[in-house]
Amino acid sequence: MGPERPTIMLHKKLLYLCTSLLAMASALALEGDKELPVAAQQKVGYEKDVLPILERSCYSCHQGVKHKGDFRLDRKSSALRGGESGKALLPGKSAESLLIHLVAGTDPEKTMPPGSKKKLSAAEIGILRAWVDQGLGWPAELAGEDLEARKH
């Protein structure tokens, strides 16, 4: 029984360590979700709800010919393609969408929009989350590529 005892103790320690790491990882995952404001519960309209937020807080850098980070938000096809940081919008998955995490400031080093003047409120982030969760409704005239902007 002597040689088996150290092996059993090692297994118990490893099991305890793995259980502790799993518990910490679960807590961090839940904490990340807590940082995101809750998605709005109402049906969100692009022109009425989303466009005013994008115009006020995003379009100065992510619209038309000159767009930072190779990311445009004024055309659905461009927004879905993403930019230098990858795909920012995942239809139906706001909690996984980079744009939502950026505007919510879950990483203080990577917060959008930059500066404190245009920060989004929890209600505005909730509207954007609902828009993403509801499939990113966009007017047909803004769905495709802006061919005039691509010529420049």
One Martini backbone bead per residue (centre of mass of N, CA, C, O) as a GRO file, in nm:
protein
  152
    1MET     BB    1   0.051   0.066  -0.009
    2GLY     BB    2   0.283   0.272  -0.031
    3PRO     BB    3   0.321   0.342  -0.352
    4GLU     BB    4   0.017   0.437  -0.398
    5ARG     BB    5  -0.017   0.692  -0.223
    6PRO     BB    6   0.133   0.912  -0.394
    7THR     BB    7  -0.051   0.878  -0.642
    8ILE     BB    8  -0.316   0.956  -0.509
    9MET     BB    9  -0.226   1.240  -0.420
   10LEU     BB   10  -0.165   1.344  -0.703
   11HIS     BB   11  -0.450   1.308  -0.817
   12LYS     BB   12  -0.592   1.494  -0.615
   13LYS     BB   13  -0.433   1.750  -0.688
   14LEU     BB   14  -0.508   1.756  -0.987
   15LEU     BB   15  -0.812   1.765  -0.947
   16TYR     BB   16  -0.815   2.027  -0.785
   17LEU     BB   17  -0.679   2.205  -0.998
   18CYS     BB   18  -0.882   2.159  -1.229
   19THR     BB   19  -1.131   2.258  -1.076
   20SER     BB   20  -1.027   2.544  -1.020
   21LEU     BB   21  -0.979   2.631  -1.315
   22LEU     BB   22  -1.271   2.588  -1.410
   23ALA     BB   23  -1.402   2.787  -1.214
   24MET     BB   24  -1.245   3.037  -1.311
   25ALA     BB   25  -1.330   3.027  -1.609
   26SER     BB   26  -1.633   3.052  -1.556
   27ALA     BB   27  -1.624   3.322  -1.407
   28LEU     BB   28  -1.499   3.483  -1.642
   29ALA     BB   29  -1.721   3.432  -1.848
   30LEU     BB   30  -1.950   3.560  -1.683
   31GLU     BB   31  -1.817   3.836  -1.645
   32GLY     BB   32  -1.813   3.916  -1.946
   33ASP     BB   33  -2.126   3.927  -1.975
   34LYS     BB   34  -2.171   4.150  -1.753
   35GLU     BB   35  -2.034   4.387  -1.922
   36LEU     BB   36  -2.283   4.365  -2.090
   37PRO     BB   37  -2.539   4.497  -2.195
   38VAL     BB   38  -2.854   4.457  -2.240
   39ALA     BB   39  -3.069   4.375  -2.462
   40ALA     BB   40  -3.309   4.489  -2.623
   41GLN     BB   41  -3.659   4.393  -2.636
   42GLN     BB   42  -3.717   4.534  -2.885
   43LYS     BB   43  -3.780   4.620  -3.191
   44VAL     BB   44  -3.539   4.711  -3.429
   45GLY     BB   45  -3.461   5.002  -3.612
   46TYR     BB   46  -3.253   5.148  -3.816
   47GLU     BB   47  -3.345   5.448  -3.857
   48LYS     BB   48  -3.455   5.496  -3.560
   49ASP     BB   49  -3.215   5.349  -3.375
   50VAL     BB   50  -2.925   5.306  -3.518
   51LEU     BB   51  -2.835   5.546  -3.697
   52PRO     BB   52  -2.797   5.766  -3.474
   53ILE     BB   53  -2.559   5.621  -3.340
   54LEU     BB   54  -2.368   5.599  -3.583
   55GLU     BB   55  -2.357   5.902  -3.651
   56ARG     BB   56  -2.250   6.002  -3.368
   57SER     BB   57  -2.011   5.754  -3.308
   58CYS     BB   58  -1.890   5.635  -3.613
   59TYR     BB   59  -1.887   5.795  -3.898
   60SER     BB   60  -1.628   5.976  -3.867
   61CYS     BB   61  -1.450   5.687  -3.923
   62HIS     BB   62  -1.689   5.466  -4.066
   63GLN     BB   63  -1.714   5.626  -4.362
   64GLY     BB   64  -1.671   5.590  -4.671
   65VAL     BB   65  -1.369   5.658  -4.802
   66LYS     BB   66  -1.286   5.734  -4.506
   67HIS     BB   67  -1.164   5.451  -4.311
   68LYS     BB   68  -1.092   5.311  -4.028
   69GLY     BB   69  -0.955   4.997  -4.018
   70ASP     BB   70  -1.108   4.902  -4.273
   71PHE     BB   71  -1.402   5.020  -4.157
   72ARG     BB   72  -1.748   4.995  -4.236
   73LEU     BB   73  -2.097   5.117  -4.139
   74ASP     BB   74  -2.271   5.218  -4.412
   75ARG     BB   75  -2.241   4.910  -4.510
   76LYS     BB   76  -2.322   4.590  -4.491
   77SER     BB   77  -2.099   4.442  -4.652
   78SER     BB   78  -1.863   4.586  -4.507
   79ALA     BB   79  -1.935   4.520  -4.212
   80LEU     BB   80  -1.930   4.204  -4.249
   81ARG     BB   81  -1.630   4.186  -4.337
   82GLY     BB   82  -1.470   4.405  -4.201
   83GLY     BB   83  -1.136   4.448  -4.076
   84GLU     BB   84  -0.831   4.455  -3.929
   85SER     BB   85  -0.982   4.295  -3.672
   86GLY     BB   86  -1.210   4.178  -3.828
   87LYS     BB   87  -1.495   4.060  -3.739
   88ALA     BB   88  -1.763   4.263  -3.588
   89LEU     BB   89  -2.023   4.108  -3.710
   90LEU     BB   90  -2.267   3.869  -3.574
   91PRO     BB   91  -2.537   3.742  -3.665
   92GLY     BB   92  -2.712   3.669  -3.362
   93LYS     BB   93  -2.416   3.759  -3.194
   94SER     BB   94  -2.349   3.995  -2.978
   95ALA     BB   95  -2.158   3.860  -2.756
   96GLU     BB   96  -1.941   3.798  -3.013
   97SER     BB   97  -1.917   4.091  -3.103
   98LEU     BB   98  -1.677   4.320  -3.135
   99LEU     BB   99  -1.834   4.586  -3.141
  100ILE     BB  100  -1.972   4.550  -2.868
  101HIS     BB  101  -1.710   4.536  -2.700
  102LEU     BB  102  -1.600   4.813  -2.783
  103VAL     BB  103  -1.849   4.993  -2.688
  104ALA     BB  104  -1.841   4.862  -2.387
  105GLY     BB  105  -1.538   4.831  -2.278
  106THR     BB  106  -1.408   4.543  -2.198
  107ASP     BB  107  -1.145   4.684  -2.318
  108PRO     BB  108  -0.980   4.963  -2.222
  109GLU     BB  109  -0.770   4.958  -2.476
  110LYS     BB  110  -1.048   4.888  -2.667
  111THR     BB  111  -1.228   5.165  -2.735
  112MET     BB  112  -1.553   5.255  -2.860
  113PRO     BB  113  -1.514   5.540  -2.901
  114PRO     BB  114  -1.283   5.756  -2.892
  115GLY     BB  115  -1.316   5.902  -2.625
  116SER     BB  116  -1.577   6.070  -2.426
  117LYS     BB  117  -1.804   6.210  -2.607
  118LYS     BB  118  -1.925   5.925  -2.770
  119LYS     BB  119  -2.030   5.750  -2.570
  120LEU     BB  120  -2.212   5.480  -2.492
  121SER     BB  121  -2.484   5.373  -2.368
  122ALA     BB  122  -2.649   5.111  -2.245
  123ALA     BB  123  -2.895   5.152  -2.431
  124GLU     BB  124  -2.738   5.167  -2.699
  125ILE     BB  125  -2.605   4.891  -2.674
  126GLY     BB  126  -2.874   4.740  -2.658
  127ILE     BB  127  -2.962   4.814  -2.943
  128LEU     BB  128  -2.724   4.686  -3.092
  129ARG     BB  129  -2.770   4.404  -2.986
  130ALA     BB  130  -3.052   4.366  -3.102
  131TRP     BB  131  -2.973   4.408  -3.395
  132VAL     BB  132  -2.787   4.166  -3.411
  133ASP     BB  133  -2.987   3.947  -3.298
  134GLN     BB  134  -3.199   4.036  -3.545
  135GLY     BB  135  -2.987   4.042  -3.816
  136LEU     BB  136  -2.917   4.323  -3.935
  137GLY     BB  137  -3.099   4.546  -4.029
  138TRP     BB  138  -3.114   4.685  -4.367
  139PRO     BB  139  -3.129   4.882  -4.610
  140ALA     BB  140  -3.111   4.813  -4.939
  141GLU     BB  141  -2.941   5.079  -5.024
  142LEU     BB  142  -2.712   4.973  -4.785
  143ALA     BB  143  -2.607   4.675  -4.854
  144GLY     BB  144  -2.409   4.736  -5.060
  145GLU     BB  145  -2.187   4.863  -5.247
  146ASP     BB  146  -1.988   5.160  -5.286
  147LEU     BB  147  -1.873   5.243  -5.587
  148GLU     BB  148  -1.781   5.537  -5.558
  149ALA     BB  149  -1.587   5.493  -5.314
  150ARG     BB  150  -1.400   5.277  -5.461
  151LYS     BB  151  -1.274   5.481  -5.681
  152HIS     BB  152  -1.092   5.656  -5.458
   0.00000   0.00000   0.00000
